[in-house]
Amino acid sequence: MTKLTFGAHPFLLGFDQLERLVERTAKSGNEGYPPFNIEQASENAFRITLAVAGFREDDLSITVEDRQLVIRGRQADEAEGRIFLHRGIAARAFQRSFVLAEGVEVAGAQMENGLLHVDLKRSVPEPVVQTIRISRK
């Protein structure tokens, strides 16, 4: 029996990128740090909010790499010379990735009360109707 992959289905011509996108999303880590919310602000706008208490703007980087939003955080180790009786506040590096659909772009980012807000917007293309002429041989 032959395995029929998603991109090889006869009715899904040219969707091989979608199959790679699904595979990449499935491989992304499901680590729970830092916690985040995703909300829909309007029909074509979204907001990702990450809880990044203890991080400064300089400790964070936001990039878009091959339609993948990557948020990284790395704190400078300022614990030198300090003695902790209990250390329960996470001070570790992290990387969170979100796959963006085609047409979704980062509109901006802001820090507020230990929360990093990344705003996304989706551009809506104008519908295109194309008429194909039939020629005779």
C-alpha positions as CSV (number, residue, x, y, z in Angstrom):
1,M,0.0,0.0,0.0
2,T,1.4,3.4,-1.0
3,K,1.3,6.2,1.5
4,L,-0.4,9.3,0.0
5,T,1.1,12.4,1.6
6,F,-0.9,15.6,2.0
7,G,1.0,17.5,-0.7
8,A,0.6,14.5,-3.2
9,H,-3.2,14.4,-3.1
10,P,-4.5,14.9,-6.6
11,F,-6.9,17.7,-5.7
12,L,-4.3,19.7,-3.8
13,L,-2.0,21.0,-6.5
14,G,0.8,23.2,-5.4
15,F,0.2,22.8,-1.6
16,D,3.5,21.1,-0.9
17,Q,4.5,24.3,1.1
18,L,1.5,23.8,3.3
19,E,2.7,20.2,4.1
20,R,6.1,21.6,5.1
21,L,4.5,24.2,7.2
22,V,2.4,21.7,9.1
23,E,5.5,19.5,9.6
24,R,7.5,22.5,10.9
25,T,4.7,23.5,13.3
26,A,4.5,20.0,14.7
27,K,8.3,19.9,15.3
28,S,8.3,23.2,17.2
29,G,8.9,22.8,20.9
30,N,5.9,22.8,23.2
31,E,7.8,24.0,26.2
32,G,5.7,26.0,28.6
33,Y,8.1,28.9,29.3
34,P,7.2,31.7,29.0
35,P,3.5,31.4,29.1
36,F,1.6,33.3,26.3
37,N,-1.8,34.3,25.1
38,I,-3.0,34.7,21.5
39,E,-6.0,36.9,21.0
40,Q,-7.9,38.2,18.0
41,A,-8.1,42.0,18.2
42,S,-10.3,42.3,15.0
43,E,-11.1,40.3,11.9
44,N,-7.6,40.9,10.5
45,A,-5.5,41.7,13.6
46,F,-4.1,39.4,16.3
47,R,-2.0,39.9,19.4
48,I,0.5,37.6,21.0
49,T,1.2,38.4,24.6
50,L,4.2,36.7,26.5
51,A,4.7,36.9,30.2
52,V,8.4,38.1,30.4
53,A,8.7,39.4,33.9
54,G,12.3,40.3,34.7
55,F,13.3,40.8,31.1
56,R,14.2,44.2,29.7
57,E,13.6,45.3,26.1
58,D,17.3,44.8,25.5
59,D,17.1,41.2,26.7
60,L,14.5,40.4,24.0
61,S,14.7,40.0,20.2
62,I,11.9,39.5,17.8
63,T,12.6,38.3,14.2
64,V,10.7,36.9,11.3
65,E,12.5,34.0,9.7
66,D,10.9,32.3,6.7
67,R,7.4,33.2,7.7
68,Q,8.1,32.1,11.3
69,L,7.9,34.7,14.1
70,V,10.7,34.0,16.6
71,I,10.9,35.6,20.0
72,R,14.0,35.1,22.0
73,G,14.9,36.2,25.5
74,R,18.3,36.1,27.3
75,Q,18.9,37.7,30.6
76,A,22.4,38.8,31.7
77,D,23.5,36.9,34.8
78,E,23.4,39.5,37.6
79,A,23.4,36.9,40.3
80,E,27.2,37.1,40.9
81,G,28.0,37.7,44.5
82,R,24.4,37.2,45.6
83,I,23.3,34.4,47.9
84,F,19.8,33.0,47.3
85,L,18.0,31.2,50.0
86,H,15.3,30.3,47.5
87,R,15.4,31.0,43.8
88,G,11.9,30.6,42.3
89,I,12.0,33.3,39.6
90,A,13.1,31.8,36.3
91,A,16.1,33.6,34.8
92,R,16.7,31.4,31.8
93,A,16.9,32.0,28.1
94,F,13.9,31.1,25.9
95,Q,12.8,30.9,22.3
96,R,9.2,30.9,21.2
97,S,8.2,30.4,17.6
98,F,4.9,31.0,15.8
99,V,4.3,30.1,12.2
100,L,2.7,33.0,10.3
101,A,0.2,32.5,7.5
102,E,1.0,34.1,4.2
103,G,-0.1,37.8,4.3
104,V,0.4,38.1,8.1
105,E,2.9,40.7,9.1
106,V,4.2,42.0,12.4
107,A,2.7,45.4,13.0
108,G,4.7,46.2,16.2
109,A,5.7,45.2,19.7
110,Q,5.6,46.8,23.1
111,M,6.4,46.1,26.7
112,E,3.9,46.8,29.4
113,N,4.0,45.6,33.1
114,G,6.2,42.6,32.4
115,L,4.2,41.6,29.3
116,L,5.5,41.6,25.8
117,H,2.7,42.4,23.2
118,V,3.4,41.5,19.6
119,D,0.7,42.8,17.2
120,L,0.1,41.1,13.9
121,K,-2.0,42.2,11.0
122,R,-3.3,40.3,8.0
123,S,-3.5,42.0,4.7
124,V,-6.5,41.0,2.7
125,P,-5.8,40.8,-1.1
126,E,-8.2,42.0,-3.6
127,P,-10.1,39.1,-5.2
128,V,-8.8,38.4,-8.7
129,V,-11.1,36.9,-11.4
130,Q,-9.2,35.6,-14.4
131,T,-10.8,34.5,-17.7
132,I,-8.9,31.9,-19.6
133,R,-9.4,31.9,-23.4
134,I,-9.8,28.5,-25.1
135,S,-7.9,28.2,-28.3
136,R,-8.3,25.8,-31.2
137,K,-5.6,23.6,-32.6
